[in-house]
Amino acid sequence: MLEPRCLTIADAAAYCGLTPGGFRHWVIIGRFPTALPGTHRWDRKAIDYALDRLSGLPAVAAGEPEEDEMDRWLREHGVREADAPHPNAGLRGPPWRRVPK
């Protein structure tokens, strides 16, 4: 069976063992990423990545490069990720979180 990558809030909450309200709370406090831009769907891989980080698992999976193109650009231009401008600056919601490819 094909597992969908984009999840509704109900599906994302169930995937994490949370209620939709609990899932929303974790998004608001920054534990989970926000919905994909322009949608009401969450990326399953981004949720997995957030859970891995919360669990203390290594951030880089075996076989993946430790530095992606964005990381390299930020380093080469002397920009720390926390200082990088956010495309949605000024909007309400949790702080910007980078999501893996």
HURA-V689489 format. One record per pair of residues at least 12 apart in sequence whose C-alpha atoms are under 6 Angstrom apart, sorted by the first residue. I is the first residue (numbers start at 1). J is the second residue. D is the distance in whole Angstrom. If there is no record, write none. Layout:
BEGIN
I | J | D
I | J | D
END
This chain:
BEGIN
5 | 43 | 6
5 | 44 | 5
6 | 41 | 6
6 | 42 | 5
6 | 43 | 5
7 | 41 | 5
7 | 42 | 5
8 | 41 | 5
28 | 94 | 5
30 | 94 | 6
32 | 50 | 6
46 | 99 | 6
END
